[in-house]
Amino acid sequence: MLYIVDTNVLLDFPQIVEDKEHKIIIPTSVLQELDALKKHVNQDTSSNARRAAIYVSRNVDTLNWYNCDRFGKLPVDDQVMEVAKETDGVVVTNDVYLKVKCIINKVQTKGYSPKDDYSGVEYWYIDSIDDAAAQEMYSKMIEEQIMPPSMTLAENQYLIVEDVNTGDTLGTFVYKDGKVIPTQGLRIKNNWIDCIFPKNPEQTCLFDALNNKNNTIIYAGGKYGTGKSFLLNNYALQELERENIKKIVYIPNNSYTENAMELGFLPGTDIEKTLPSIGPLIDLVGQDYVNQLIMKEQLEIVPLAYVRGRSFQNSIIIVNEAQNLTEDHLKLLIARCGEGTRICFDGDIKQADSQLFRNKNGLKLLLNLRKSPVYAKKFATVKLQTTERSETARAADFLDDINFSL
């Protein structure tokens, strides 16, 4: 489906430009209106316009454009409707007046609210050269730990501040109990990798989430190669070596890839069948050490089918490829957590392996914990953005973009 995006949606929800499920078209008149709003007298509006421009520039190669020069001085709303008519697209707007005009003119329209797109991270882009007001606001935030007036953050949500001109990260923070606090605990150390440190600002946020013991439910999201499994497994090994936990409980992938062989058809015992699904841990420590951990009862591999009725104490539960969970699966797993246990989900909602998991996805339900005044304090999520596995692995991103543009 084609989405013709209106200016107000870009201002409020610029992340729509990263939607890979729909073809996004931005009329040039909308871009011009957005550019003019950068100098708006209202500071919130100008800040939102600059933020939207950053999102657009970062995704310029995957977006689609419509030249509106031939519409002349037609109002922008009318130009957006004309583009929708000519492309048979849907006008995406939260402007009630434009919605009504679309209905009158028999143009498809819909609103936009990224309720399933919560990434656990908000971004604040500061112009370090021309925007003295933003610089002053940032300094005040550092000194007084108060949230910028233009932002609305959920409890335990992260804030990454970047310089518009250089792209450098100025700071990473987490919002707790009404305060914006600098991230802490920014390393993971165990006998297998010695010390690892964050490679990008999103990883910095995930390190903070893992090292904060108050976070008992953690969801590390993002596409392949961003470090989700690597960081969760290394952190669990660190806690096991420090005797902060008694064992690691591994819940392997609940589904093999579409059109691939089902688990029941594979040879061997249940453990032998599930060992390939803990590949990230085997890659770190080798299969011999994994077997030793199992023998010492410091590692338990529990297929989802056998988890009902269990209760895990003083453990870290790692749920691998968690996009392959239904809502009932997710609630079942969280209910297994006893005293001293934390549960970590690793997955990417967009990579669910069958229609069953796409319809009522457990991770989408999990994101609702941020709305609870009690459980938001125990829940942290970070969506990792950058492929760090290797330069070669980044070729998959390029192929994704090629596939999307076709």
Order of alpha helices (4+ residues) and beta strands (2+ residues): beta-alpha-beta-alpha-alpha-beta-alpha-beta-alpha-beta-beta-alpha-beta-beta-beta-beta-beta-alpha-beta-alpha-beta-alpha-alpha-alpha-beta-beta-alpha-beta-alpha-alpha-beta-alpha
